[in-house]
């Protein structure tokens, strides 16, 4: 769980893992770690977010939307998500409505990584 840098075919990818979060407090802690990384970064970030087994709360969604506009959009080159199912798909559509750089959903980590480096 958390935010880490991974290497994929010579490219640095920011991996944001929400899959082990069991409640809103844990998910927000990861989101704030992500915010911290973005604020310290110079930009051109490729991000892969893993939402497998998560149930989003309105508090998390609203905070994510706020940070998307205030922080993430400025420095995000490409964003992808995996583990999005059901209601999460509708929430992703709403999230992307306010985004300069849309978060693209993929069915596998490998496909998401390939997109990020293309």
Residue pairs with C-beta under 8 A, 6 or more apart in sequence:
1 17
1 18
1 19
1 20
1 21
1 26
1 30
2 16
2 17
2 30
2 33
3 14
3 15
3 16
3 17
3 30
3 33
3 34
3 37
4 14
4 15
4 17
5 12
5 13
5 14
5 15
6 12
6 13
6 15
6 48
7 13
8 113
8 116
8 117
9 113
9 117
11 46
11 116
11 117
12 46
13 46
13 47
13 48
13 113
13 116
13 117
14 34
14 37
14 45
14 46
14 47
14 48
15 47
15 48
15 50
16 30
16 34
16 47
16 48
16 49
16 50
17 30
17 49
17 50
18 27
18 30
18 49
18 50
18 51
18 54
19 50
19 51
19 52
19 53
19 54
19 83
20 26
21 27
21 30
21 54
24 57
24 59
24 60
27 54
27 56
27 57
27 60
28 59
28 60
28 63
31 60
31 63
31 64
31 67
34 47
34 67
34 72
35 67
35 71
35 72
37 45
38 45
38 71
38 72
38 75
38 76
39 71
41 75
42 75
43 74
43 75
43 77
44 75
44 77
45 75
45 76
45 77
46 77
46 78
46 79
46 116
46 117
47 76
47 78
47 79
47 80
47 116
48 79
48 80
48 81
48 82
48 109
48 112
48 113
48 116
49 79
49 80
49 81
49 82
49 103
50 81
50 82
50 83
50 109
51 81
51 82
51 83
51 84
51 88
52 82
52 83
53 83
54 83
54 88
56 87
56 88
56 91
61 91
61 94
61 95
64 95
65 95
65 98
68 95
68 98
68 99
69 98
72 79
73 99
73 100
73 101
76 100
76 101
77 101
78 101
78 104
78 115
78 116
79 101
79 102
79 103
79 104
80 103
80 104
80 105
80 106
80 112
80 113
80 115
80 116
81 92
81 103
81 104
81 105
81 106
81 112
82 105
82 106
82 107
82 108
82 109
82 112
84 92
84 105
89 105
92 103
92 105
95 103
96 102
96 103
104 112
104 115
106 112
106 115
